[in-house]
């Protein structure tokens, strides 16, 4: 009886760990150029007042009223006055991927315990 209780507790722990681990996707959200992104929100691109959209090679940052970024390996900057929108990355939980990850992890866990025959 004690072994079964341990099995249920471990299964519950695996499900909770899978949900906490989660599979996240980064989605660019448009923000005003006056928006100050948090340290964990990367600036992924921008749209100029002329309508040109620029995607960065790596996350950009704001320094002294200018957005500093790299495009095609070249470091460039642009004044906030010339920018219409900043595209800031925001992590969102991808629920289908998280559910699949948790199910696979749980199946592997169940297979392991079935192979060592805990009853």
C-alpha positions as a Markdown table, in Angstrom:
| # | Residue | x | y | z |
|---|---|---|---|---|
| 1 | Unk | 0.0 | 0.0 | 0.0 |
| 2 | Unk | 2.8 | 2.4 | 0.8 |
| 3 | Unk | 4.5 | 1.9 | -2.6 |
| 4 | Unk | 1.2 | 2.8 | -4.4 |
| 5 | Unk | 1.0 | 6.0 | -2.3 |
| 6 | Unk | 4.6 | 6.9 | -3.3 |
| 7 | Unk | 3.7 | 6.3 | -6.9 |
| 8 | Unk | 0.7 | 8.6 | -6.8 |
| 9 | Unk | 2.7 | 11.3 | -5.1 |
| 10 | Unk | 5.5 | 11.0 | -7.7 |
| 11 | Unk | 3.0 | 11.1 | -10.5 |
| 12 | Unk | 1.5 | 14.3 | -9.1 |
| 13 | Unk | 4.9 | 15.8 | -8.8 |
| 14 | Unk | 5.7 | 15.0 | -12.5 |
| 15 | Unk | 2.4 | 16.6 | -13.6 |
| 16 | Unk | 3.1 | 19.7 | -11.6 |
| 17 | Unk | 6.7 | 19.9 | -12.8 |
| 18 | Unk | 5.6 | 19.6 | -16.4 |
| 19 | Unk | 3.1 | 22.4 | -16.0 |
| 20 | Unk | 5.6 | 24.7 | -14.3 |
| 21 | Unk | 8.3 | 24.0 | -16.9 |
| 22 | Unk | 6.0 | 24.8 | -19.7 |
| 23 | Unk | 6.8 | 25.6 | -23.3 |
| 24 | Unk | 6.9 | 29.3 | -23.9 |
| 25 | Unk | 6.9 | 31.2 | -27.2 |
| 26 | Unk | 8.1 | 34.7 | -27.6 |
| 27 | Unk | 5.6 | 37.0 | -29.4 |
| 28 | Unk | 6.4 | 40.5 | -30.5 |
| 29 | Unk | 3.9 | 43.1 | -29.2 |
| 30 | Unk | 3.8 | 46.6 | -30.6 |
| 31 | Unk | 4.4 | 49.4 | -28.0 |
| 32 | Unk | 4.8 | 53.1 | -28.1 |
| 33 | Unk | 8.4 | 54.4 | -28.4 |
| 34 | Unk | 8.0 | 56.0 | -25.0 |
| 35 | Unk | 7.4 | 52.5 | -23.5 |
| 36 | Unk | 10.3 | 51.4 | -21.2 |
| 37 | Unk | 10.6 | 47.7 | -21.5 |
| 38 | Unk | 11.5 | 45.7 | -18.4 |
| 39 | Unk | 14.9 | 44.0 | -18.3 |
| 40 | Unk | 13.4 | 40.6 | -19.4 |
| 41 | Unk | 11.4 | 42.1 | -22.3 |
| 42 | Unk | 13.7 | 42.2 | -25.4 |
| 43 | Unk | 13.2 | 44.8 | -28.1 |
| 44 | Unk | 12.9 | 42.6 | -31.2 |
| 45 | Unk | 12.2 | 45.2 | -33.8 |
| 46 | Unk | 10.7 | 48.6 | -34.7 |
| 47 | Unk | 8.6 | 50.5 | -37.2 |
| 48 | Unk | 9.8 | 53.9 | -38.4 |
| 49 | Unk | 7.5 | 56.9 | -38.8 |
| 50 | Unk | 7.9 | 56.3 | -42.6 |
| 51 | Unk | 6.4 | 52.8 | -42.2 |
| 52 | Unk | 9.6 | 50.7 | -42.6 |
| 53 | Unk | 9.7 | 47.7 | -40.4 |
| 54 | Unk | 13.1 | 46.5 | -39.1 |
| 55 | Unk | 13.8 | 43.2 | -37.3 |
| 56 | Unk | 16.9 | 42.9 | -35.2 |
| 57 | Unk | 19.5 | 40.1 | -35.3 |
| 58 | Unk | 19.6 | 40.2 | -31.5 |
| 59 | Unk | 17.6 | 42.1 | -28.9 |
| 60 | Unk | 18.0 | 45.9 | -29.1 |
| 61 | Unk | 18.2 | 48.2 | -26.1 |
| 62 | Unk | 17.5 | 51.9 | -25.3 |
| 63 | Unk | 20.5 | 54.0 | -24.6 |
| 64 | Unk | 20.3 | 57.8 | -24.1 |
| 65 | Unk | 17.1 | 58.3 | -26.1 |
| 66 | Unk | 18.2 | 56.0 | -28.9 |
| 67 | Unk | 17.4 | 52.4 | -29.8 |
| 68 | Unk | 20.7 | 50.5 | -30.3 |
| 69 | Unk | 20.4 | 47.3 | -32.4 |
| 70 | Unk | 22.1 | 45.1 | -35.0 |
| 71 | Unk | 20.9 | 44.3 | -38.5 |
| 72 | Unk | 22.9 | 42.0 | -40.7 |
| 73 | Unk | 25.7 | 42.1 | -38.2 |
| 74 | Unk | 26.1 | 45.9 | -38.3 |
| 75 | Unk | 25.5 | 47.9 | -35.1 |
| 76 | Unk | 23.1 | 50.8 | -35.7 |
| 77 | Unk | 21.0 | 53.2 | -33.7 |
| 78 | Unk | 17.9 | 55.3 | -34.2 |
| 79 | Unk | 16.4 | 58.2 | -32.3 |
| 80 | Unk | 13.2 | 57.5 | -30.4 |
| 81 | Unk | 11.7 | 60.5 | -32.2 |
| 82 | Unk | 12.0 | 58.6 | -35.6 |
| 83 | Unk | 10.2 | 55.5 | -34.3 |
| 84 | Unk | 6.5 | 54.9 | -34.6 |
| 85 | Unk | 6.4 | 51.5 | -32.7 |
| 86 | Unk | 8.7 | 49.2 | -30.8 |
| 87 | Unk | 8.1 | 45.5 | -31.0 |
| 88 | Unk | 8.8 | 44.1 | -27.5 |
| 89 | Unk | 9.0 | 40.4 | -27.0 |
| 90 | Unk | 6.6 | 38.9 | -24.5 |
| 91 | Unk | 6.7 | 35.3 | -23.4 |
| 92 | Unk | 3.4 | 33.5 | -23.7 |
| 93 | Unk | 2.6 | 29.9 | -22.5 |
| 94 | Unk | 2.1 | 27.6 | -25.5 |
| 95 | Unk | -0.6 | 25.4 | -23.9 |
| 96 | Unk | -0.7 | 22.6 | -26.6 |
| 97 | Unk | 3.1 | 22.1 | -26.5 |
| 98 | Unk | 3.1 | 22.2 | -22.7 |
| 99 | Unk | 0.3 | 19.5 | -22.6 |
| 100 | Unk | 2.2 | 17.3 | -25.1 |
| 101 | Unk | 5.5 | 17.7 | -23.1 |
| 102 | Unk | 3.7 | 16.8 | -19.8 |
| 103 | Unk | 2.0 | 13.8 | -21.4 |
| 104 | Unk | 5.2 | 12.4 | -22.9 |
| 105 | Unk | 7.1 | 13.0 | -19.6 |
| 106 | Unk | 4.3 | 11.3 | -17.7 |
| 107 | Unk | 4.3 | 8.3 | -20.1 |
| 108 | Unk | 8.0 | 7.9 | -19.7 |
| 109 | Unk | 7.6 | 8.1 | -15.9 |
| 110 | Unk | 4.9 | 5.5 | -16.0 |
| 111 | Unk | 6.9 | 3.2 | -18.2 |
| 112 | Unk | 9.9 | 3.5 | -15.9 |
| 113 | Unk | 7.8 | 2.5 | -12.8 |
| 114 | Unk | 6.0 | -0.2 | -14.7 |
| 115 | Unk | 9.4 | -1.7 | -15.7 |
| 116 | Unk | 10.6 | -1.8 | -12.0 |
| 117 | Unk | 7.2 | -3.2 | -11.0 |
| 118 | Unk | 6.0 | -1.0 | -8.2 |
| 119 | Unk | 2.6 | -2.3 | -7.0 |
